[in-house]
Amino acid sequence: MANSSDFQVKELNKRASGQAFEVILSPSTPDTKVDFPLSPNKKKETSLDEIKRKLEAAEERRKSHEAEVLKHLAEKREHEKEVIQKAMEESSNFSKLAQEKLNQKMEANKENRSARMAALSEKFKEKVSARGRSGTLLRLMGKKEKVHNELIAALSKL
């Protein structure tokens, strides 16, 4: 901190809410003045070789930066290709799995339908033979078997 000779303190007001002071600084002495140069230091002149060297360094930095940017873009494109390839593989696998499930369900449905139709046909034959009716019931049974065979043929084409 500064000496007490460098400044003076006067008390102005004393109140219950606080105090007020006036600080008076002494004038600066001419001894402490620092001489500042009027003009800034002159830069040394750059030679032609130094300019060429700086230009070559700048060109090298530009080339290096361009190579780095191109490398980054190539890595990004490679990553995009990998992501697309993976998505296509997953889609293909999903399609194959869905197709297999659908085929299994259709096969199971076809087998169930054939079993039900065979059971109904067998039941119908038993009823016909038990009643001993031949005429109309036998013709109906023949038509039913024909329809049944046509349905099985149509389902097998799917």
Rosetta blueprint (number, residue, H / E / L):
1 M L
2 A L
3 N L
4 S L
5 S L
6 D L
7 F E
8 Q E
9 V E
10 K E
11 E E
12 L E
13 N E
14 K E
15 R L
16 A L
17 S L
18 G L
19 Q E
20 A E
21 F E
22 E E
23 V E
24 I E
25 L E
26 S L
27 P L
28 S L
29 T L
30 P H
31 D H
32 T H
33 K L
34 V L
35 D L
36 F L
37 P L
38 L L
39 S L
40 P L
41 N L
42 K L
43 K L
44 K L
45 E L
46 T L
47 S L
48 L H
49 D H
50 E H
51 I H
52 K H
53 R H
54 K H
55 L H
56 E H
57 A H
58 A H
59 E H
60 E H
61 R H
62 R H
63 K H
64 S H
65 H H
66 E H
67 A H
68 E H
69 V H
70 L H
71 K H
72 H H
73 L H
74 A H
75 E H
76 K H
77 R H
78 E H
79 H H
80 E H
81 K H
82 E H
83 V H
84 I H
85 Q H
86 K H
87 A H
88 M H
89 E H
90 E H
91 S H
92 S H
93 N H
94 F H
95 S H
96 K H
97 L H
98 A H
99 Q H
100 E H
101 K H
102 L H
103 N H
104 Q H
105 K H
106 M H
107 E H
108 A H
109 N H
110 K H
111 E H
112 N H
113 R H
114 S H
115 A H
116 R H
117 M H
118 A H
119 A H
120 L H
121 S H
122 E H
123 K H
124 F H
125 K H
126 E H
127 K H
128 V H
129 S H
130 A H
131 R H
132 G L
133 R L
134 S L
135 G H
136 T H
137 L H
138 L H
139 R H
140 L H
141 M H
142 G H
143 K H
144 K H
145 E H
146 K H
147 V H
148 H H
149 N H
150 E H
151 L H
152 I H
153 A H
154 A H
155 L H
156 S H
157 K H
158 L L
